């Protein structure tokens, strides 16, 4: 998975998804966001919490290779961006 994205668009979508992901959870994967390149122009960001609340949002990408995804710890990624 490789893509180029506008920082402001990515930050906006990431903040929305990271707000759902709990900071501390007994199930580590719940503290992560799922990043997937859906097409050469679209990045999807998904998160869920332990109670079943989920969110899926997207952001336009400048360029990318279709396919691929990764789970990344939400707070850590938000701190980097």
Secondary structure by P-SEA (a helix, b strand, c coil): ccccccaaaaaaaaaaaaaacccccccccccbbbbbcccccbbbbbbbccccbbbbbbbbbcccccbbbbbccaaaaaaac
